[in-house]
Amino acid sequence: MRPVLKRLWAARRAIGLYVGLLALGWIAGKVLLGVAIPEMRPMNEPLIHRIMMWALFLFVLAAAVPFVPGAEIGLTLLFVFGGQASPIVYTGMVGALLLSYGIARFVPLHVLSRLAGWLRLKRAADFIVELSGISPQDRPDFVSGKISGRFGKGLMRNRYVVLAILLNMPGNSALGGGGGLAFFAGISGCYRFWPYLISVLVAVAPVPLLFLLFGK
């Protein structure tokens, strides 16, 4: 029992950051879903359009942030507004995942390594340092070599499919949400842009498409 408690105490910064990010994500989701949209009438139609554009902008920004439950926010919007909101939700979610991925591509790995070191995650910090010395095209093989067993290697070999599944998994905000998954896909260098884009376009499509076809 004592070794477990010592490990938890050593990782207290990481645990605190994780809990804090989850709390911030939950608050951001509540704030975004709390935006009131008036009933559309001829006299206020321009105002409604402006509100919807700002809502889309805020949705993209919020869903791009790690640990914000972007998929849950999008699903709630679909339940509230029905199939007519499908194009907005789909465009917003794809845009958020591309934004988070794109930002991550410009974040140096040594910054992430320092963060892991400050959080006292020594193994993670050492792994990131090793990864930074590998060229992007060789990183999938490097990461695959670090994973023991055929199952782990299979996950890495089919990483785009795995990412699509994780993006659609309920409660994935505990793993960083869509924004967090997209960020780590970008910063790892293991995901090339065009296959990543195709994976995102396909992964985000099913739920908005169902609401578009069968929603009110």
Secondary structure, DSSP 8 states (H G I E B T S, - for coil): -HHHHHHHHHTHHHHHHHHHHHHHHHHHHHHHHT-------GGGHHHHHHHHHHHHHHHHHHHHSTT--HHHHHHHHHHHHGGGGHHHHHHHHHHHHHHHHHHHHTS-HHHHHHHHHHTT-HHHHHHHHHHHTS-GGGHHHHHHHHS-SHHHHHHHHTHHHHHHHHHHSTTGGGGTHHHHHHHHHHHHS-S-HHHHHHHHHHHHSHHHHHHHHH--
